[in-house]
Amino acid sequence: MRLVHKATEIEVVDGEIVTDFRGDHAFVTGREEPRHSASTGRVYVRPIDSEHTHGYYPSVFDLEWIEREDRDNG
């Protein structure tokens, strides 16, 4: 299972800067894979102007999990 940018399917890497739907930027610090087929998992980020890490739904940053084994990908 890989966390990727929806538009390009390029894999997200820790330390990468991502942009949320409001245009705010943050560093990726980690991820949590979905626990079951209805879960979206989480992406953990640290806003550029903050020292605190927060967890969000991947869709906030236009990200998605691909190659999931718990869903029909076809």
C-alpha positions as CSV (number, residue, x, y, z in Angstrom):
1,M,0.0,0.0,0.0
2,R,1.4,3.4,-1.0
3,L,0.3,7.0,-0.1
4,V,0.4,9.1,-3.3
5,H,-0.6,12.4,-4.7
6,K,-3.9,11.8,-6.5
7,A,-3.1,13.9,-9.6
8,T,0.3,12.2,-10.3
9,E,0.4,9.0,-8.3
10,I,3.9,10.0,-7.1
11,E,4.6,8.5,-3.7
12,V,4.6,10.8,-0.7
13,V,7.9,10.9,1.3
14,D,8.6,12.1,4.8
15,G,10.0,15.6,4.8
16,E,8.1,16.5,1.7
17,I,6.1,19.8,1.7
18,V,2.4,19.3,0.9
19,T,-0.4,21.8,0.4
20,D,-3.8,21.5,1.9
21,F,-7.1,22.5,0.4
22,R,-6.8,26.0,1.9
23,G,-3.4,26.6,0.4
24,D,-1.4,26.1,3.7
25,H,1.9,24.2,3.5
26,A,3.2,21.6,5.9
27,F,6.0,19.0,6.1
28,V,5.0,15.3,6.0
29,T,6.2,13.6,9.2
30,G,4.5,10.2,8.9
31,R,1.5,8.2,7.9
32,E,-0.8,5.6,9.3
33,E,-2.2,3.0,6.9
34,P,-6.0,2.4,6.9
35,R,-7.0,-0.2,9.5
36,H,-9.9,-1.6,7.5
37,S,-11.7,-1.2,4.2
38,A,-13.8,1.8,5.3
39,S,-10.8,3.6,6.8
40,T,-8.8,6.4,5.1
41,G,-5.8,6.2,7.4
42,R,-4.0,9.4,8.3
43,V,-1.1,11.5,7.2
44,Y,0.9,13.4,9.9
45,V,2.2,16.8,9.1
46,R,4.0,19.7,10.8
47,P,2.8,23.1,9.5
48,I,5.7,25.2,8.3
49,D,5.1,27.8,11.0
50,S,4.6,25.4,13.9
51,E,6.5,22.8,16.0
52,H,3.5,20.6,16.5
53,T,2.5,17.6,14.4
54,H,-1.1,16.9,13.5
55,G,-2.9,14.0,11.9
56,Y,-5.3,14.6,9.0
57,Y,-7.3,12.6,6.4
58,P,-5.1,12.2,3.3
59,S,-7.8,13.9,1.2
60,V,-7.1,17.2,3.0
61,F,-3.8,17.3,1.0
62,D,-5.2,15.6,-2.1
63,L,-3.5,12.4,-1.2
64,E,-4.8,8.8,-1.4
65,W,-3.7,5.2,-0.7
66,I,-3.2,3.0,-3.7
67,E,-2.5,-0.7,-4.0
68,R,-4.8,-1.5,-1.1
69,E,-5.3,-5.2,-0.4
70,D,-8.4,-4.5,1.6
71,R,-10.4,-3.1,-1.3
72,D,-11.2,-4.0,-4.9
73,N,-9.0,-1.7,-6.9
74,G,-10.7,-2.5,-10.2
